[in-house]
Amino acid sequence: MAHYRASDSKREQFRRYLEKAGVLDSLTSVLVALYEETEKPTNALDFLKQNLGVAGHESADTESLQQELNEIRQRCELLTEENKELKTRLQRYEPTSEDGAAAE
């Protein structure tokens, strides 16, 4: 009987470990996603593998791509502002065709 209690204690410790690490939540969310699929995939294990990565931490590639995207967006904003400023300056030196036609 003592062996049975020790086994239950180890199971409970392992279950708490999995819960604390977020493993149970990730597995539950992936299994719920599989359950809610209207068209069940032919290979459930592949579905779990693909979606478990999504539910878990981002990969290093994803993080670096996200960083690169943010940097490009900032650069695009700066270039857009510079473009607006240059167009405004250009308008001061080159009147529009209506203004030019009136001057002739």
Sequence and secondary structure as in RCSB ss.txt:
>XXXX:A:sequence
MAHYRASDSKREQFRRYLEKAGVLDSLTSVLVALYEETEKPTNALDFLKQNLGVAGHESADTESLQQELNEIRQR
CELLTEENKELKTRLQRYEPTSEDGAAAE
>XXXX:A:secstr
 HHHHHHHHHHHHHHHHHHHTTHHHHHHHHHHHHHH SS  S HHHHHHHHHHHHS   HHHHHHHHHHHHHHHH
HHHHHHHHHHHHHHHHHHS  HHHHHHH 
